[in-house]
Amino acid sequence: KRQGHGEPHGRKTERKKRQIHDMAQAICNLFNQEDFDLWNLAIPQEISHRLIEQLPIQVQGKLTYYISGDYTRHPTHEIEQLFSS
């Protein structure tokens, strides 16, 4: 079978949408399990707005600060310091 030119790109786009949805759901699950008054977020720039838009208004409303950047390979203490300065 031959694939159309847009199919691999479409699959990649759908996979990215699903990942963002899954991240939003994981944040909501944590939010529902814990009693957060305020929270902060470090997130890559390219997905930050799409992720935040998927969060319920009550979760968005308690997001006080977010930093755009890819911090996946940084030690936790370094990330925590970004929010304490």
N, C-alpha and C positions, 0 to 999 in steps of 0.2 A: 504494500500500500504506500502511496505517496502522501506525505503530509503537506498541508497548505503552509504557506510561509508564515502565517500569523499564529499557528497552533503552539509552537514552543514558547513564544512570547506570551501568549494567552495563558498557558499553564503556569508560567513563572509569575505572572501578575496575579492569578487566582491563588497560587500558593502563598504569595506575599500577603494578600488580603486575609487569607485564613490564619496566617501567623499573627497578624496584627489583631484579628478578632480573638484568637486564643490568648494573646497577651492581655488584652482588655478584660477578658473573662477571668484570667488568673488574678489580675488586680482586684476585680470585683469580689472574687471569692475571698481573698485576703481581707479586703475591706469589711466584708460581712462577718468574717470569723473574729476579727479584732475590733476594738473600739477606738478607731483613729479620730482624733479631733482635727488634725492637720497632717499632711504628708507631702513629701518631696519626691522628685523623680529625675533620674539621669537616663537619657534616651537619645539614640541617634537622631540627628536632625531630619533625615529623610522620612522618618515614620512618626515623628513626634505629634504633628497636628492630626494625622489620621487616627492615631491611637487615642489621643485625648478626646477627639470627637466621638469615639465609640463608647466612652465611659458615661455612665448615668450622671445626670446633673448634680446629684448629691455628692458623688465622688469627685467630680470636677470642681465643685465648690470648695472642697477641703484641700485641694491641691494648691499649696501656697507658693511653690517654687519648683521650676524644673530647669535642668541644664541639658543643652543639646550637645551630644558627643557620644562616641562609642567607647564606653568604659568597661567592656566585657573582660578585658585582660588585666584590669587594674585590681590591686588588692582592695578589699572592702574598706579598710581603714583610710585609704587614700580617697575613696569616693565619699566616705562620711566627712572627711575634712573639707571637701568642696562645699558641703552644705552648712558647715559650722563657721565659715569665714564671713 
